[in-house]
């Protein structure tokens, strides 16, 4: 039997709706048909460089705040950037944004930082725009399932 791979989820979920999105992501990632992936969720303030360095893939979740990622998610990058630099090159990642507007600034910021880290974006970013919709939960569940299944299959 092969060793379990780790999918790390670092997400800021300050509201009931963003908590539901995070729960849907975790539900998809922990699908019972996937047995060789350990899913680990950490809130931003608890995330340390060693958590990222030991992950085989990562999903970042954030709200859009004033056209940018949540401050707590930015804090993760600020605190962990140099501790992960050169240790996580090629790390497969994906991200989702709960955007009240268009999510453009948040997407650009995350892509800029992760380009500096040389991480590998393996899925189109999920940008959940406008008023909250039940569809966001389905999309988050699908993202979690896709990341975990791809990691288990060795695709990412």
C-alpha positions in Angstrom: 0.0 0.0 0.0 1.3 3.4 -0.9 1.8 6.2 1.6 -1.0 8.7 2.0 -0.6 12.0 0.3 -1.6 15.2 2.0 -4.0 17.8 0.6 -3.8 21.0 2.7 -6.7 23.4 2.8 -6.0 26.9 4.0 -9.2 28.9 4.0 -10.6 32.1 5.6 -14.3 31.5 6.3 -15.6 34.4 8.4 -19.3 34.0 7.6 -21.9 31.3 7.6 -21.9 31.1 3.8 -18.1 30.9 3.5 -18.1 28.2 6.2 -20.6 26.3 4.1 -18.2 26.7 1.1 -15.3 25.3 3.1 -17.4 22.4 4.4 -18.4 21.6 0.8 -14.8 21.7 -0.3 -13.8 19.3 2.5 -16.7 17.1 1.8 -15.6 16.7 -1.8 -11.9 16.2 -0.8 -12.9 13.5 1.7 -15.0 11.5 -0.7 -15.1 7.9 0.6 -13.8 6.6 -2.7 -10.5 8.4 -2.1 -8.5 6.5 0.4 -4.9 7.5 0.0 -5.2 11.2 0.5 -5.2 12.8 4.0 -7.1 16.1 4.0 -5.9 18.7 6.4 -7.7 22.0 7.0 -6.0 24.9 8.8 -7.3 28.4 9.4 -4.9 31.0 8.2 -3.6 32.0 11.6 -2.7 28.4 12.4 -0.8 27.8 9.2 3.0 27.6 9.4 5.7 27.0 6.8 6.1 23.4 7.9 2.4 22.7 7.2 2.8 23.9 3.6 6.2 22.3 3.1 4.8 18.9 4.1 1.8 19.1 1.8 1.6 17.3 -1.5 -1.0 19.8 -2.8 -2.8 22.9 -1.4 -6.1 24.7 -1.8 -6.4 28.3 -0.8 -9.8 29.8 0.0 -10.4 33.5 0.6 -12.9 36.2 0.6 -12.5 39.2 -1.6 -11.9 42.2 0.7 -11.7 45.6 -0.9 -10.7 44.1 -4.2 -7.9 41.9 -2.6 -7.5 38.6 -0.8 -8.5 38.5 2.9 -5.8 40.0 5.2 -5.5 36.7 7.1 -4.7 34.8 3.8 -2.2 37.5 2.9 -0.7 37.0 6.4 -0.1 33.3 5.6 1.9 34.3 2.5 3.8 37.0 4.4 4.8 34.6 7.2 5.4 31.5 5.2 6.9 32.9 1.9 10.6 32.6 2.7 10.1 29.4 4.8 8.6 27.8 1.7 10.6 29.4 -1.0 12.7 26.8 -2.9 11.2 24.0 -0.8 7.8 23.9 -2.5 8.6 24.6 -6.1 6.1 22.9 -8.3 3.6 22.5 -5.5 0.2 21.8 -7.1 -2.4 24.2 -6.0 -5.8 25.6 -6.6 -7.8 28.4 -5.0 -11.3 29.7 -4.7 -12.5 33.3 -4.0 -15.8 34.3 -2.5 -16.1 37.6 -4.4 -18.7 40.2 -3.8 -17.5 42.0 -6.9 -15.4 40.4 -9.7 -12.5 38.8 -7.9 -10.0 40.2 -10.3 -7.7 41.8 -7.8 -7.7 38.8 -5.5 -6.9 36.4 -8.4 -4.0 38.6 -9.6 -2.6 38.9 -6.1 -2.7 35.1 -5.4 -1.3 34.3 -8.8 1.5 36.8 -8.4 2.6 35.5 -5.0 2.3 31.8 -6.1 4.3 32.6 -9.2 7.1 33.9 -7.0 6.9 30.6 -5.0 6.9 28.7 -8.3 3.8 26.8 -7.4 1.8 25.1 -10.1 -1.8 26.1 -10.6 -3.6 22.9 -11.6 -7.1 24.1 -12.0 -8.8 27.3 -13.2 -9.5 29.4 -10.1 -13.0 29.2 -8.8 -14.4 32.7 -8.5 -17.8 32.8 -6.8 -19.1 36.2 -7.7 -22.1 38.3 -6.6 -24.9 37.3 -4.3 -24.4 33.9 -2.6 -25.8 31.0 -4.7 -26.3 27.3 -3.8 -24.2 26.6 -6.9 -21.1 27.8 -5.1 -21.4 24.9 -2.7 -21.5 22.4 -5.6 -18.6 24.1 -7.2 -16.5 24.0 -4.0 -17.4 20.3 -3.5 -16.3 19.6 -7.1 -13.0 21.4 -6.5 -12.3 19.4 -3.4 -13.1 16.1 -5.1 -11.1 17.0 -8.2 -8.0 18.0 -6.2 -8.1 14.9 -4.0 -8.8 12.5 -6.8 -6.1 14.0 -9.0 -3.6 13.8 -6.1 -4.5 10.2 -5.4 -4.2 9.3 -9.1 -0.8 11.0 -9.4 -2.1 13.5 -12.0 -0.9 16.4 -10.0 
